[in-house]
Amino acid sequence: MSIPKEPRQLMINLMYLVLTAMLALNVSAEIMNAFFTLDRGNVKSSAIITNSNTKMMGAIGKQVEAYPKAINKEYQAKAEKAQELVGALSTYITDLKQELFDAAGGPSEEDPTIPKGKDDKEVPTRLFVGEPPEYNAKGMELKKKIEDTRAALLALVDKESLAEIEAKLPLAIEPMPENTEKKNWADYNFYQMPVAAIFPMLSKYEMDAKASSSVMLNYFMEKIGGGDIKFDSFEPVVSAKKGYIIAGDKYEAEIFLSAFSSQNSGSTRISVDGRSLPVKGGKATYTVSPTTTGVKKYNVKISITNPLTGETKPYAKTFEYEVGRRSVAVSADKMNVFYIGVDNPVSVSAAGVSSNQLKVTGSGITISKKGTGKFNVTATRPSNDAYITVSGGGLKPTKFAYRVKRIPDPVAMLGKYESGSIGNGSFKAQQGLIAKLKNFDFAAKCNIQGFEMTYVRKREDGVVARNGGGRFKPEVLRLVKKARPGDIYYFEKIKAKCPGDKAGRKLPSIAFKIR
């Protein structure tokens, strides 16, 4: 192409070139934004699948509750494991997207959901392309996690269904073309790819993982007979909001027949203590307001027509609940004092208040929940004004005072010997000093930091040796091996360190006479 000689024509050609470049830039920007539109669609679809999976897990739980056979509970546990595996991979991909977002400059000014460097190709190359154990081997790491998750999911499937489920699982690594020059999967998928293109790719794998979870949950639901309506056994069931209430409060419970089909509710009759209750959707609601405390009982009778046999059978059962008045109690499981450096287990109970409603806080101490009504207290400094406060469930804040102490001083011992006379052979067999906590109910161990030993033979000057730690060092061990009847060994300047100590503490001296 020749360059025009006329300035006017040259200017026109240059303008066309600039216009073409600007159009190319606009198309590029539109494509980049389209990638994020696609990513947002993947994220929404993933959320829909997550919601569906949650409902499916609830249905599995209800089915197992109705038919609590061992095999059904096993499939329920496998369903929970599948959810756990997919959840771990989903979390990993979410963290990976955040890392990419930050590496691409963080939120842009025009749209904080899109990174500044959305068209940057070097960032994905640096972050994803490489071979383990390189720092930038995120691509191959992602590939391995996807393959491991798929393998772990398939390991939950029975052998006879393995081929079918394996074909259905969308979570998989697509094979690379045979004629590619790329060195590995990460190189093929991420090398010189713009940042914007990576996000929908990662979201796609996350969505595939959750869709695979759906396949697994449907498989387990079929295994426990989720598609069948069975009426092979019946038992009255009461679902009460509270099993223990306060005098004057309302006791409310739903009464229904386990494994009951709402399609058959028209032939169900429910009564309590001879009083008929209205039945809706296969369930009846029983309400009573007791004014006295103690255990209350009521008799439930249910009659139902089995749709498989046409036979009507009555079922009866007695239920009970307890009425009490509010109170609260806190007890230290070991003793009424907390020790620094060890776990102090505490039990908290409040009559008339559900453990889920209780709020337990600490002052001067740190308290953490370990289970229903069970807590653990840790402390870092001695105090006479540490408190546990209990509130919630209509209970006024109640404060309990405790003291915080250091672990008591241990006793220095030579093996199982404290002090006094000791046989020559027994003495020479010892390996060092130990610090023993006597009459202490906590799982704590103190360690000897060092000591000074003086060896005295009759009518001779004493020989002094210093030892670091509790185990005898060569210099001390040499003097121990010299022991003979009548010799005396003094262990002094003994220091030990216990859990929670910032510095060692001095222990009383001990002495042994060889016999």
C-alpha positions in Angstrom: 0.0 0.0 0.0 1.5 3.3 -1.1 1.5 6.4 1.2 -0.6 9.2 -0.3 1.4 12.3 -1.2 -1.4 14.8 -0.6 -1.6 15.9 3.1 -5.4 15.9 2.9 -5.6 12.3 1.8 -2.9 11.3 4.3 -5.0 12.9 7.1 -8.2 11.0 5.9 -6.3 7.7 6.0 -4.9 8.3 9.5 -8.5 9.2 10.7 -9.8 5.9 9.3 -7.0 4.0 11.2 -7.8 5.7 14.5 -11.5 5.1 14.0 -10.8 1.4 13.3 -8.6 1.1 16.5 -11.3 2.8 18.6 -14.0 0.4 17.3 -11.7 -2.5 18.1 -11.3 -1.2 21.6 -15.0 -0.9 22.1 -15.6 -4.4 20.8 -12.9 -5.7 23.2 -14.5 -3.8 26.2 -18.0 -5.2 25.3 -16.5 -8.7 25.1 -14.9 -8.3 28.5 -18.1 -7.1 30.0 -19.9 -10.1 28.4 -17.6 -12.4 30.3 -18.7 -10.9 33.6 -22.4 -11.1 32.6 -21.8 -14.8 31.9 -20.1 -15.2 35.2 -23.0 -13.6 37.1 -25.4 -15.9 35.3 -23.3 -18.9 36.4 -23.3 -17.6 40.0 -27.1 -17.2 40.0 -27.5 -20.7 38.6 -25.1 -22.1 41.2 -27.2 -20.5 44.0 -30.4 -22.1 42.6 -28.7 -25.5 42.6 -27.5 -24.9 46.2 -31.0 -24.1 47.4 -32.3 -27.2 45.6 -29.6 -29.4 47.2 -30.5 -28.0 50.7 -34.1 -29.0 50.2 -33.1 -32.4 49.0 -31.0 -33.0 52.1 -34.0 -32.0 54.2 -36.2 -34.5 52.3 -33.5 -37.2 52.8 -33.5 -36.5 56.5 -37.3 -36.7 56.8 -37.3 -40.0 54.9 -34.6 -41.5 57.1 -36.5 -40.3 60.2 -39.6 -42.1 59.0 -37.7 -45.2 58.1 -34.6 -45.3 60.4 -33.1 -48.5 59.0 -29.3 -48.9 59.3 -28.8 -48.9 55.5 -30.9 -45.7 55.2 -28.8 -43.9 57.8 -25.7 -45.1 55.9 -26.9 -43.5 52.7 -27.8 -40.3 54.6 -24.2 -40.1 55.9 -22.9 -40.6 52.4 -25.2 -37.8 51.2 -23.8 -35.5 53.9 -20.3 -36.5 52.9 -21.0 -35.6 49.2 -22.3 -32.2 50.3 -19.1 -31.7 52.4 -16.8 -32.6 49.5 -18.6 -30.3 47.1 -18.7 -27.5 49.7 -14.9 -27.8 50.2 -14.3 -27.5 46.4 -16.8 -24.6 46.1 -15.0 -22.7 48.9 -11.6 -23.3 47.3 -12.9 -21.9 43.9 -14.5 -18.9 45.7 -11.2 -18.1 47.4 -9.3 -18.6 44.1 -11.7 -16.1 42.3 -11.0 -13.6 45.1 -7.3 -14.1 44.8 -7.5 -13.4 41.0 -9.7 -10.4 41.6 -7.2 -8.9 44.0 -4.2 -9.7 41.7 -6.0 -7.9 38.9 -6.0 -4.6 40.8 -9.2 -4.9 42.9 -12.5 -3.2 42.2 -12.7 -0.8 39.3 -14.2 2.7 39.7 -16.9 2.2 37.1 -18.1 -1.1 38.6 -16.7 -2.5 41.9 -17.8 -6.0 40.9 -15.3 -6.0 38.0 -11.5 -5.8 38.6 -9.4 -2.9 37.2 -7.3 -5.2 35.1 -10.1 -7.2 33.5 -8.3 -7.5 30.2 -4.9 -8.2 31.7 -3.4 -11.5 30.3 -0.2 -11.6 32.5 -2.1 -12.0 35.8 -3.8 -15.3 34.9 -0.5 -16.6 33.4 1.5 -15.8 36.5 -1.2 -17.1 38.9 -2.4 -20.3 37.2 0.3 -21.6 34.8 3.1 -23.7 36.3 3.9 -27.2 37.7 3.7 -28.0 41.4 5.3 -27.2 43.7 5.8 -23.8 42.1 3.9 -20.9 43.9 2.0 -20.0 40.7 0.8 -23.5 40.0 -2.9 -22.7 40.9 -4.1 -24.1 37.6 -2.7 -27.6 38.2 -3.8 -27.4 41.8 -7.3 -26.7 40.7 -7.2 -29.6 38.3 -6.1 -32.0 41.0 -8.8 -30.8 43.4 -11.5 -31.3 40.7 -10.2 -34.8 39.9 -9.9 -35.7 43.6 -13.5 -34.4 44.4 -14.9 -36.4 41.5 -13.1 -39.6 42.6 -14.3 -39.1 46.2 -17.9 -38.6 45.1 -17.8 -41.8 43.0 -16.3 -43.7 45.9 -19.6 -43.2 47.7 -21.6 -45.0 45.0 -22.5 -48.7 45.1 -20.6 -50.8 42.5 -23.7 -51.7 40.5 -24.6 -48.0 40.0 -21.0 -46.7 39.4 -21.1 -46.6 35.6 -24.4 -44.8 35.5 -23.5 -42.1 38.1 -20.0 -41.7 36.6 -21.6 -40.8 33.2 -24.0 -38.3 34.9 -21.5 -36.3 36.9 -20.8 -33.0 35.2 -17.8 -32.3 37.3 -14.8 -33.4 35.1 -11.6 -32.3 33.5 -12.0 -32.1 29.7 -9.1 -33.8 27.9 -6.6 -31.6 25.9 -6.5 -32.0 22.1 -3.9 -34.5 21.0 -2.2 -32.1 18.6 -1.8 -29.2 21.1 1.6 -27.8 21.9 0.7 -26.8 25.4 2.7 -28.5 28.1 -0.2 -29.2 30.5 -3.8 -28.5 31.3 -3.1 -25.2 33.1 -1.0 -23.9 30.2 -3.8 -24.9 27.7 -6.6 -23.2 29.7 -5.0 -20.2 31.3 -1.9 -19.0 29.4 -2.4 -15.5 28.1 -6.1 -15.6 28.8 -7.7 -12.2 29.9 -8.7 -11.9 33.5 -12.4 -11.5 32.5 -12.4 -14.9 30.8 -11.2 -16.8 33.9 -14.1 -15.8 36.1 -16.9 -17.6 34.2 -14.6 -20.6 33.7 -14.1 -20.9 37.5 -17.8 -20.3 38.2 -18.6 -23.0 35.7 -16.5 -25.6 37.6 -18.2 -24.5 40.8 -21.6 -24.9 39.2 -20.6 -28.3 37.9 -19.6 -29.4 41.4 -23.0 -28.4 42.8 -24.8 -30.0 39.9 -22.8 -33.2 40.7 -23.9 -32.9 44.3 -27.5 -32.9 42.9 -26.8 -36.1 41.0 -25.5 -37.7 44.1 -28.4 -36.6 46.3 -31.0 -37.9 43.9 -29.1 -41.2 43.8 -29.2 -41.5 47.6 -32.8 -40.4 47.7 -33.7 -43.2 45.4 -31.7 -45.7 47.4 -33.7 -44.9 50.6 -37.0 -45.2 48.8 -37.7 -41.5 48.5 -39.9 -42.0 45.5 -42.2 -44.5 47.3 -45.1 -43.9 49.7 -45.0 -46.7 52.3 -47.5 -47.5 55.0 -45.8 -50.5 56.5 -45.6 -49.3 60.1 -47.3 -46.5 62.1 -46.5 -44.8 65.4 -48.0 -41.6 66.9 -45.4 -38.8 67.1 -45.6 -35.5 69.0 -43.5 -32.5 67.8 -43.6 -30.0 70.7 -42.1 -26.5 70.6 -41.0 -27.1 74.2 -40.7 -30.2 76.2 -40.2 -28.3 79.4 -42.2 -25.1 80.0 -42.7 -22.5 82.8 -45.9 -22.4 84.8 -48.4 -20.0 83.1 -46.8 -20.5 79.6 -48.6 -22.2 76.8 -47.7 -25.8 75.8 -48.1 -26.4 72.1 -47.4 -29.6 70.2 -48.1 -31.0 66.7 -49.4 -34.6 66.8 -49.1 -36.7 63.7 -48.4 -40.2 62.5 -44.9 -40.9 61.4 -44.4 -41.9 57.7 -47.9 -40.4 57.1 -49.0 -39.3 53.6 -50.9 -36.0 53.5 -52.9 -37.4 50.5 -54.6 -39.7 53.0 -55.3 -37.1 55.7 -59.1 -37.3 55.1 -59.3 -40.7 56.8 -57.2 -39.8 59.8 -58.8 -39.2 63.2 -56.8 -37.8 66.2 -58.0 -37.3 69.8 -56.2 -36.4 73.1 -57.7 -37.6 76.4 -60.9 -38.4 74.5 -61.2 -34.9 72.9 -61.2 -34.9 69.1 -58.8 -32.5 67.4 -59.2 -31.0 63.9 -56.9 -32.6 61.4 -55.2 -30.6 58.7 -52.6 -32.0 56.3 -52.3 -35.1 58.4 -51.5 -33.3 61.6 -53.4 -31.9 64.6 -52.3 -29.2 67.1 -52.8 -29.8 70.8 -52.7 -26.7 73.1 -52.9 -26.5 76.9 -51.9 -23.9 79.5 -50.9 -25.7 82.8 -50.8 -23.7 86.1 -49.1 -26.2 88.3 -45.6 -27.7 88.1 -44.6 -31.3 87.6 -44.8 -34.0 85.0 -48.0 -33.9 82.8 -49.3 -36.8 80.8 -51.8 -37.0 77.9 -53.1 -39.9 75.9 -53.1 -39.8 72.1 -55.3 -42.0 69.9 -55.0 -42.0 66.1 -57.0 -44.1 63.7 -56.0 -44.3 60.0 -57.1 -46.2 56.9 -54.2 -47.9 55.2 -54.5 -47.0 51.5 -52.7 -50.2 50.5 -55.0 -52.6 52.3 -58.2 -50.5 53.0 -57.9 -51.6 56.7 -58.5 -49.1 59.4 -56.4 -49.5 62.5 -56.3 -47.5 65.8 -53.0 -46.5 67.4 -52.5 -45.1 70.9 -49.6 -43.8 72.9 -49.1 -41.7 76.1 -46.9 -38.6 76.0 -45.6 -36.4 78.8 -44.0 -33.0 79.4 -42.7 -31.3 82.5 -43.7 -27.9 83.9 -41.2 -26.1 86.1 -40.1 -22.7 87.2 -37.1 -20.8 85.9 -33.8 -21.2 87.6 -30.1 -21.4 86.5 -27.1 -23.2 87.8 -23.4 -23.1 86.8 -21.0 -25.7 88.1 -17.3 -26.0 87.4 -16.7 -29.6 86.5 -13.5 -29.8 88.6 -13.9 -27.4 91.5 -15.0 -23.8 92.1 -11.8 -22.2 91.0 -10.3 -21.7 87.6 -6.6 -22.4 86.9 -4.3 -20.6 84.5 -2.8 -22.6 81.6 -5.3 -25.5 81.5 -8.9 -26.1 80.2 -11.5 -25.6 82.9 -14.7 -27.5 81.9 -17.9 -25.9 83.0 -21.6 -27.1 82.9 -24.4 -24.6 82.6 -28.1 -25.5 83.0 -31.2 -23.4 83.3 -34.5 -25.0 84.2 -37.2 -23.8 81.9 -34.8 -22.4 79.3 -33.6 -24.2 76.2 -29.8 -24.6 76.0 -30.0 -23.0 72.5 -31.5 -19.8 74.1 -28.8 -19.5 76.8 -26.2 -16.8 76.5 -23.1 -17.4 78.5 -20.3 -14.8 78.8 -17.2 -14.4 80.9 -15.4 -11.5 82.6 -11.7 -11.8 83.4 -11.7 -15.1 81.7 -12.4 -16.5 78.2 -15.3 -19.0 77.8 -16.1 -21.1 74.7 -18.9 -23.5 74.0 -18.1 -27.2 73.6 -21.5 -28.8 73.4 -25.0 -28.7 74.8 -24.7 -27.1 78.2 -20.9 -27.7 78.1 -18.3 -24.9 78.1 -14.6 -24.4 78.5 -12.9 -21.6 80.5 -9.4 -20.4 80.0 -7.6 -17.8 82.1 -4.3 -15.9 81.8 -3.9 -14.0 85.1 -4.7 -14.6 88.8 -7.8 -12.9 90.0 -10.4 -12.9 92.7 -13.2 -11.3 90.6 -13.7 -13.5 87.5 -17.4 -13.9 86.5 -19.6 -16.0 84.4 -22.9 -14.4 83.4 -25.9 -16.4 82.1 -28.9 -14.9 80.4 -31.4 -15.5 77.6 -34.8 -17.3 77.2 -36.5 -14.8 79.6 -33.9 -15.4 82.3 -32.6 -12.2 84.0 -28.7 -12.0 83.7 -27.3 -14.1 86.6 -23.7 -13.6 87.6 -21.4 -16.2 89.2 -18.1 -15.3 90.8 -14.9 -17.4 90.7 -11.3 -17.1 91.6 -8.4 -17.6 89.2 -5.2 -19.2 90.4 -1.9 -20.5 89.1 -1.5 -24.2 89.0 -0.2 -25.3 92.5 3.5 -26.0 92.9 4.5 -29.5 91.9 6.7 -31.7 94.0 10.2 -32.6 92.8 10.7 -36.4 92.7 13.4 -38.8 91.7 11.2 -41.2 89.7 8.7 -42.4 92.3 10.9 -41.3 95.3 10.4 -38.0 97.1 13.3 -37.9 99.5 15.0 -40.0 102.2 16.7 -43.4 102.2 17.0 -45.2 98.9 18.6 -48.5 97.8 21.9 -48.2 95.8 20.5 -50.1 92.8 17.3 -48.1 92.7 19.1 -44.9 92.9 21.5 -45.7 90.0 18.5 -46.8 87.9 16.9 -43.3 87.9 17.2 -41.2 84.8 16.4 -37.7 86.3 14.0 -35.5 88.3 10.3 -35.0 87.5 7.8 -32.4 88.7 4.6 -34.1 89.9 1.3 -32.3 90.5 -0.2 -34.1 93.5 -4.0 -34.2 94.1 -4.6 -32.0 91.0 -7.6 -33.1 88.9 -6.6 -31.4 85.7 -4.6 -32.8 82.8 -1.5 -30.7 83.2 2.2 -31.5 83.2 5.0 -29.4 84.7 8.6 -29.8 83.4 11.9 -29.5 85.3 14.0 -26.7 83.9 17.2 -27.5 85.9 18.7 -28.1 89.3 22.0 -28.4 91.2 23.1 -31.7 92.6 25.7 -32.0 95.5 27.3 -35.4 96.0 28.8 -36.0 99.5 30.8 -39.0 100.4 31.6 -39.6 104.1 34.6 -37.6 105.3 35.0 -36.0 101.9 34.1 -32.6 100.5 30.9 -32.4 98.4 31.0 -32.3 94.6 28.6 -30.0 92.9 27.2 -30.4 89.4 24.6 -28.4 87.6 22.0 -29.9 85.2 19.8 -28.3 82.6 16.4 -29.9 82.3 15.1 -32.9 84.3 17.0 -35.7 82.6 20.5 -36.4 84.0 23.3 -35.0 81.9 26.7 -36.8 81.6 28.3 -34.8 84.5 25.5 -35.6 86.9 25.1 -39.1 85.7 28.8 -39.8 86.3 28.4 -38.8 90.0 25.1 -40.9 90.3 27.0 -44.0 89.1 29.5 -43.5 92.0 26.8 -44.0 94.6 27.6 -46.5 97.4 26.0 -47.0 100.9 26.3 -44.0 103.2 26.6 -41.5 100.4 24.3 -38.5 100.4 22.9 -36.6 97.3 21.3 -33.2 97.6 19.1 -31.8 94.8 18.8 -28.0 95.3 17.9 -24.9 93.3 15.2 -26.9 91.5 13.2 -25.0 89.0 10.1 -26.1 87.1 7.7 -24.6 84.6 4.0 -25.4 84.6 1.3 -24.5 82.0 0.5 -20.8 82.1 3.8 -19.9 83.7 5.7 -17.0 82.1 8.8 -18.0 84.1 10.0 -21.0 86.1 9.1 -21.5 89.7 11.5 -22.7 92.5 10.7 -26.0 94.1 11.8 -27.3 97.6 15.1 -29.2 97.8 15.2 -33.0 98.2 17.9 -35.3 99.5 18.7 -39.0 99.4 20.9 -41.2 101.5 22.1 -44.4 99.8 21.7 -47.6 101.7 
